[in-house]
């Protein structure tokens, strides 16, 4: 970015007008329209925020949205200048909608269909110049308070901002976007209310609008959430209870939404868990799951391998004796591992020394095996997704909303279904829809939530927040451009990978 603003923060959103159409950047001719029917790649815009309270809108192609004095809107500039600068304003009607006033010419960005202009004198429905702005990120996140420097976790039936690390299922937050507002769903399927209570159902007190706050100082940047009464979410008292209190924003009301990396437990065939409970050395001797047995797996795109991270902020590291010590402060070659999936919820773990992970009779974790036998195979269980959302390049996975097959899932929806994930001890999962019915595979290989009995599915990590889903028929579930979500693939390729 160029220009006189200093870029401080980036935020990816979709922009949906009052006609429920999305602002879209076309790949040919740098054209812009407001005709998108869903939030996909072409409808994703990056807001670059600056210290002078202005923003730049950048398309997925890397070009900036621009307007001239006649209101003509283009998107063909690689560098941002004054003509690409907008002021972000929030609707005063509590709807959570945003508007973009051109910083130089003072008109608002608006449009519908093929026409997008910057000529509106007010942010309004009639001039199509006010926008819903759903975040263009996976909706399962962890929440971090800027002032307290702690993560939000669920404890004793409430959310508290008191954790050094976002560990385990209780740190998972699933965002639900509805009519410009957000709801916070906890791992046990409850909604955060503005008074700090967790409710079984959602209503006006569980809805929050999102505002971006950006200042020159790093500790004054973040996200603020406003309730129906104009009060902002914060953390209160010694217990850091999360609720709303103030009608102005300070550091106490600023949050950050972080990616929720997958966290796992690793269990031997004898039922013992890998653990760091006894210190830095990794042992496979624990008989119960605590935070010391939960490990975060982080994908290294360059090597296409995984780092295994502990609750104590250290990576697993293979030392010269081939022993695994959790003492690395940063990811290096010796910290990289690969999962070799066996198709039954179990995997062999291969270290950077090309030896396989195993454990000695007393539990010491080592990488010393050249071949895979039963003692090198471990159950890998995903523990921080009791609720899960799947997404592919065509959209989100959700049930059909019309027709006779409403229990059938498709994968090109603009809104997602939150799916309940149940675990078996052997690494197998059962998936359940919001209708309380289990997933099953039909004769046509489609997936429906229509069964009273669970069927076994296998989830296998394949990349950065990516997994494959092996169905009970022995086929991987594959995404089709038409929205088909079917268990028909014998191999894992790009169309059988799912963001989670």
C-alpha positions in Angstrom: 0.0 0.0 0.0 1.2 3.5 -0.7 -0.2 6.9 0.2 0.0 8.9 3.4 -1.8 6.3 5.6 0.1 3.8 7.6 -1.5 0.3 7.1 -2.2 -1.0 10.6 -4.7 -3.9 10.2 -6.4 -6.0 7.5 -9.8 -7.5 7.6 -11.6 -9.6 5.1 -15.3 -9.2 4.5 -18.1 -9.5 2.0 -20.3 -6.5 1.3 -24.0 -7.2 0.8 -26.4 -4.5 -0.3 -30.1 -4.1 0.8 -31.1 -6.2 -2.2 -29.0 -9.0 -0.6 -26.4 -9.0 -3.5 -22.7 -8.9 -2.9 -20.1 -6.5 -4.2 -18.1 -8.5 -6.8 -14.8 -8.1 -8.5 -14.8 -9.8 -11.9 -11.6 -11.4 -13.1 -11.8 -9.9 -16.6 -11.6 -6.2 -17.3 -11.3 -5.1 -13.7 -15.1 -4.7 -13.6 -17.1 -4.3 -10.4 -20.8 -5.2 -9.9 -23.2 -5.8 -7.0 -24.8 -9.0 -8.4 -23.1 -11.7 -6.4 -25.5 -14.2 -4.8 -23.1 -15.6 -2.2 -19.9 -14.8 -0.4 -17.1 -16.6 -2.3 -13.7 -15.6 -3.6 -14.8 -12.9 -6.0 -17.0 -11.3 -3.3 -14.2 -11.2 -0.7 -12.7 -7.7 0.0 -9.8 -6.9 2.2 -10.1 -3.7 4.3 -6.8 -2.1 4.8 -7.1 0.2 7.8 -4.9 3.2 8.4 -4.0 5.5 11.4 -6.0 8.4 9.9 -9.3 6.3 10.4 -9.6 5.6 6.7 -9.8 2.3 4.8 -8.8 0.9 1.4 -10.9 -1.8 -0.3 -8.8 -4.4 -2.1 -10.2 -7.2 -4.3 -9.1 -10.8 -4.2 -7.0 -10.0 -7.3 -5.0 -7.5 -5.4 -6.5 -4.3 -7.0 -7.9 -1.4 -5.0 -11.4 0.0 -5.4 -11.3 3.6 -6.7 -13.7 6.4 -7.3 -13.4 9.7 -9.3 -15.1 13.0 -8.9 -17.9 11.9 -11.3 -18.7 8.9 -9.1 -17.2 6.3 -11.5 -16.0 3.2 -9.6 -13.1 1.1 -10.9 -10.9 -1.6 -9.5 -7.6 -1.6 -11.4 -5.0 0.1 -9.2 -2.2 -1.9 -7.7 -1.2 1.0 -5.4 -3.6 3.0 -3.2 -3.7 6.8 -3.4 -6.2 9.5 -2.3 -8.8 8.3 -4.9 -8.9 4.8 -3.2 -9.4 6.1 0.3 -12.8 5.7 2.1 -14.1 6.5 5.6 -15.8 3.6 7.3 -19.0 4.5 9.1 -21.4 2.5 11.1 -25.2 2.6 10.8 -26.9 4.4 13.8 -30.0 2.2 13.6 -28.4 -0.8 15.3 -28.5 -2.9 12.2 -24.8 -3.5 12.2 -24.5 -2.3 8.6 -21.5 -0.3 7.3 -21.1 2.5 4.7 -18.1 3.8 2.8 -17.9 7.5 2.3 -15.2 8.6 -0.2 -12.6 10.5 1.8 -12.0 13.1 -0.9 -15.4 13.5 -2.6 -17.6 12.8 0.4 -20.1 10.6 -1.5 -21.1 7.1 -0.5 -20.3 3.8 -2.3 -23.5 2.2 -3.5 -24.7 -0.1 -6.2 -27.0 -2.9 -7.4 -26.8 -5.3 -10.3 -24.2 -4.2 -12.9 -24.1 -0.6 -11.7 -21.7 0.4 -8.9 -21.1 4.1 -8.3 -19.9 6.5 -5.6 -22.7 9.1 -5.9 -25.0 8.6 -3.0 -25.4 11.6 -0.7 -26.4 9.4 2.3 -26.0 5.9 3.5 -29.4 4.5 2.8 -31.5 1.5 1.5 -33.0 3.5 -1.3 -29.5 4.4 -2.7 -28.2 0.9 -2.1 -25.3 2.6 -0.2 -25.4 0.7 3.1 -23.9 -2.8 3.4 -24.0 -5.9 5.6 -20.4 -7.0 6.1 -20.1 -10.7 7.1 -16.5 -11.7 7.9 -14.9 -13.7 5.1 -13.1 -16.2 7.4 -14.0 -19.5 8.8 -16.5 -18.9 11.6 -14.9 -21.1 14.2 -12.4 -18.9 16.1 -10.8 -18.2 19.5 -11.3 -14.8 21.1 -8.5 -12.8 22.7 -8.9 -9.6 24.8 -6.3 -6.9 23.9 -6.1 -5.3 27.3 -6.0 -8.5 29.5 -3.9 -10.3 27.0 -5.9 -13.5 27.7 -8.1 -15.8 25.8 -11.8 -16.4 26.4 -12.8 -19.8 27.7 -15.9 -21.4 29.0 -15.8 -22.2 32.7 -18.5 -23.0 35.2 -21.3 -22.2 32.8 -20.0 -18.8 31.6 -17.3 -17.2 29.4 -14.2 -15.8 31.2 -11.3 -14.1 29.7 -8.6 -15.6 31.8 -6.6 -18.2 29.8 -3.0 -17.9 28.7 -3.7 -20.2 25.8 -6.9 -21.1 23.8 -6.7 -24.7 24.8 -9.3 -27.5 24.4 -12.9 -27.5 23.4 -13.9 -24.8 25.9 -11.9 -22.2 24.0 -13.9 -22.7 20.7 -16.3 -20.0 19.7 -18.5 -20.4 16.6 -19.8 -17.2 15.1 -23.3 -17.1 13.7 -24.0 -14.2 11.3 -27.6 -13.2 11.0 -29.0 -9.9 9.4 -25.8 -7.9 10.1 -25.3 -9.2 13.6 -23.2 -11.9 15.3 -24.0 -14.5 17.8 -21.4 -16.3 19.9 -22.0 -20.1 20.2 -20.0 -22.0 22.8 -18.7 -25.6 22.4 -21.7 -26.9 24.4 -24.2 -25.3 22.0 -25.2 -22.3 24.1 -25.3 -18.6 23.2 -23.6 -15.7 25.0 -26.1 -13.1 26.3 -25.2 -9.5 26.9 -25.5 -10.0 30.7 -22.9 -12.8 30.6 -25.2 -15.7 30.9 -25.2 -18.6 28.4 -28.6 -19.4 26.9 -29.9 -22.5 25.1 -31.6 -20.3 22.5 -30.8 -17.1 20.8 -32.7 -13.8 20.9 -32.2 -10.0 20.8 -29.8 -10.2 23.8 -27.5 -12.6 22.1 -26.9 -10.4 19.1 -23.9 -8.1 18.7 -22.8 -5.8 15.9 -19.1 -5.7 15.0 -17.0 -2.5 14.8 -13.4 -2.2 13.7 -11.2 0.1 15.9 -7.8 1.1 14.6 -5.3 3.6 16.1 -1.7 4.4 15.6 -0.8 2.5 18.8 -0.9 -1.3 18.5 -2.8 -1.7 21.8 -5.6 0.5 20.5 -6.5 -1.8 17.5 -9.0 -4.5 17.5 -12.7 -5.5 17.2 -15.5 -4.2 19.4 -18.9 -5.9 19.8 -22.0 -3.8 20.6 -25.2 -5.2 22.0 -28.8 -4.0 21.4 -28.5 -1.4 24.2 -25.4 0.2 22.7 -23.0 -1.3 25.3 -19.8 -3.1 24.3 -18.6 -6.5 25.3 -15.7 -6.5 27.8 -14.3 -8.7 30.6 -15.3 -7.7 34.1 -13.8 -8.2 37.6 -11.3 -10.6 39.0 -13.0 -13.5 37.2 -13.0 -11.6 33.9 -16.6 -12.5 33.1 -17.4 -11.7 29.5 -20.5 -9.4 29.3 -21.4 -5.8 28.1 -21.0 -2.8 30.3 -19.8 0.5 28.8 -21.1 2.6 25.9 -17.6 3.7 24.9 -14.6 1.7 23.6 -11.3 1.5 25.5 -8.7 -1.2 25.5 -11.0 -3.2 27.8 -13.5 -3.5 25.0 -11.1 -4.5 22.2 -10.8 -8.1 21.1 -9.0 -10.1 18.4 -10.3 -13.1 16.6 -7.7 -15.8 16.0 -7.8 -18.9 13.8 -8.7 -22.0 15.8 -6.0 -24.5 15.0 -6.9 -28.2 15.4 -6.0 -29.7 18.7 -5.6 -33.4 19.2 -4.8 -36.2 21.7 -2.6 -39.0 20.6 -3.5 -42.4 22.1 -1.6 -45.7 21.9 -3.1 -49.0 21.2 -2.9 -49.7 24.9 -5.0 -46.7 25.7 -2.3 -44.4 27.1 -2.1 -40.7 26.0 1.0 -38.8 24.9 1.6 -36.2 27.6 4.0 -33.5 29.0 2.6 -33.8 32.5 6.0 -34.9 33.9 8.1 -32.1 32.3 9.6 -31.4 28.9 10.0 -35.0 27.8 7.0 -36.4 26.0 5.7 -39.6 27.6 3.0 -41.9 26.5 1.8 -42.9 29.9 -1.2 -40.7 30.8 -4.6 -42.4 31.5 -6.8 -39.2 31.3 -7.0 -36.1 29.1 -6.0 -32.8 30.5 -4.4 -29.7 28.8 -1.1 -31.5 29.2 -2.3 -34.3 26.9 -3.9 -31.9 24.3 -1.6 -30.8 21.5 -2.1 -28.2 18.8 -1.0 -29.2 15.3 0.2 -26.3 13.1 0.8 -26.8 9.4 4.0 -25.7 7.8 3.2 -24.9 4.1 6.8 -25.0 2.9 7.6 -28.5 4.1 3.9 -29.7 4.0 4.5 -31.2 7.5 3.2 -30.4 11.0 4.5 -28.8 14.1 3.1 -30.2 17.4 2.6 -27.4 19.9 2.0 -27.7 23.7 -0.1 -25.7 26.1 3.3 -24.4 27.5 4.1 -22.7 24.2 6.7 -25.1 23.0 7.0 -27.4 20.0 7.9 -31.1 20.1 11.5 -31.5 19.1 13.5 -34.6 18.2 16.9 -34.5 19.9 20.1 -36.3 18.9 19.1 -39.4 20.9 15.8 -39.5 18.9 13.9 -38.7 22.1 11.0 -36.2 21.8 11.4 -33.2 24.0 8.8 -30.3 24.1 11.4 -27.5 24.4 11.5 -25.7 21.0 10.4 -22.0 21.1 10.1 -21.9 17.3 9.4 -24.3 14.5 12.5 -25.9 12.9 13.3 -29.0 10.8 13.6 -31.1 13.9 10.1 -30.1 15.0 8.3 -31.3 11.8 6.2 -34.4 11.7 3.9 -36.1 9.1 0.7 -38.1 9.6 0.4 -41.3 7.6 -3.3 -42.1 7.8 -4.4 -45.7 7.8 -8.1 -45.2 6.9 -9.5 -46.1 10.2 -9.0 -43.0 12.4 -5.4 -44.0 13.2 -2.1 -42.8 11.9 1.6 -43.4 12.0 3.6 -40.3 12.8 6.9 -39.8 10.9 9.5 -37.4 12.3 12.0 -35.3 10.4 14.7 -38.0 10.9 12.5 -40.3 8.8 11.8 -42.5 11.8 8.4 -43.3 13.2 7.1 -42.2 16.5 6.7 -44.9 19.1 7.1 -45.3 22.8 9.2 -47.4 25.1 7.6 -49.8 27.6 7.9 -47.2 30.4 6.4 -44.5 28.1 9.3 -42.5 26.7 8.4 -41.1 23.3 11.0 -41.8 20.7 11.4 -41.7 16.9 13.4 -44.9 16.3 11.4 -47.2 14.1 12.1 -47.7 10.4 8.9 -49.6 9.6 5.3 -49.3 10.8 3.9 -52.1 13.0 1.0 -52.1 15.5 3.1 -50.2 18.1 3.8 -47.3 15.7 0.1 -46.7 15.0 -1.9 -44.3 17.2 -5.4 -43.1 17.5 -5.6 -39.4 16.6 -8.6 -37.6 18.1 -9.7 -34.1 17.3 -10.8 -32.6 20.6 -11.5 -28.9 20.0 -14.4 -29.3 17.5 -17.4 -30.7 19.3 -19.1 -28.5 16.8 -17.7 -28.2 13.3 -18.3 -26.2 10.1 -17.1 -27.4 6.7 -16.3 -25.2 3.7 -14.9 -25.7 0.2 -14.1 -23.4 -2.7 -17.7 -23.4 -3.7 -19.2 -22.4 -0.4 -20.2 -23.8 3.0 -21.7 -27.2 3.7 -25.4 -27.0 4.8 -28.7 -28.8 4.3 -31.0 -27.9 1.4 -33.6 -25.3 2.4 -36.2 -26.2 -0.2 -37.6 -29.2 -2.1 -38.2 -32.8 -0.9 -34.6 -33.5 0.2 -34.2 -31.0 3.0 -32.0 -33.3 5.0 -29.5 -33.6 2.1 -26.3 -31.7 2.4 -24.8 -29.5 -0.4 -21.6 -27.6 -0.5 -22.3 -24.3 -2.2 -24.2 -22.4 0.4 -23.4 -18.9 1.5 -24.4 -19.7 5.1 -23.3 -22.7 7.0 -24.7 -25.4 9.2 -23.1 -26.1 12.5 -22.6 -29.8 12.8 -22.3 -31.8 16.0 -19.2 -34.1 16.1 -19.4 -37.1 18.4 -16.3 -39.2 19.0 -15.7 -42.9 19.5 -12.7 -44.1 21.4 -11.2 -45.7 18.2 -10.8 -42.5 16.2 -14.2 -42.8 14.4 -16.6 -39.8 14.4 -20.4 -39.6 14.2 -21.8 -36.4 12.6 -25.2 -35.1 13.5 -27.3 -32.3 11.9 -29.3 -29.6 13.8 -32.3 -31.8 13.4 -30.7 -34.3 15.8 -30.4 -36.9 13.1 -27.1 -38.6 12.2 -25.3 -38.4 8.9 -25.8 -41.4 6.5 -24.8 -42.2 3.0 -27.7 -42.8 0.6 -27.8 -45.2 -2.4 -26.9 -42.2 -4.6 -23.8 -41.5 -2.4 -25.3 -38.2 -1.1 -25.0 -37.3 2.6 -28.2 -36.8 4.6 -29.0 -36.1 8.2 -31.8 -38.6 8.4 -30.7 -41.5 10.6 -31.5 -42.4 14.2 -28.4 -44.6 14.3 -24.8 -43.3 14.0 -22.5 -44.2 11.0 -18.7 -44.1 11.2 -16.9 -41.3 9.4 -13.1 -40.7 9.5 -11.5 -37.2 9.5 -7.9 -36.9 8.3 -5.8 -33.8 8.5 -4.5 -32.8 5.0 -3.2 -29.2 5.2 -3.6 -25.8 6.9 -7.1 -26.1 8.4 -7.9 -28.8 5.8 -9.2 -32.3 6.2 -10.7 -35.1 4.2 -13.8 -37.0 5.2 -13.9 -40.8 4.6 -17.4 -42.0 4.5 -18.7 -45.5 5.7 -18.8 -46.7 2.1 -15.0 -46.4 1.9 -15.2 -43.3 -0.4 -14.0 -39.8 0.3 -16.6 -37.0 0.2 -16.1 -34.9 -2.8 -17.2 -31.3 -3.6 -19.0 -30.7 -6.9 -19.3 -27.3 -8.5 -23.1 -27.7 -8.7 -23.1 -28.1 -5.0 -23.0 -31.9 -4.8 -21.6 -33.3 -1.6 -21.2 -37.0 -2.3 -19.0 -39.9 -1.1 -17.7 -40.9 -4.4 -13.9 -40.4 -4.5 -11.3 -43.1 -4.2 -8.4 -40.6 -3.7 -7.8 -37.4 -1.9 -7.5 -34.5 -4.3 -8.3 -30.8 -4.1 -12.1 -31.5 -4.5 -12.1 -33.7 -1.4 -10.5 -31.2 0.9 -12.6 -29.3 3.4 -11.7 -26.2 5.5 -12.7 -26.7 9.1 
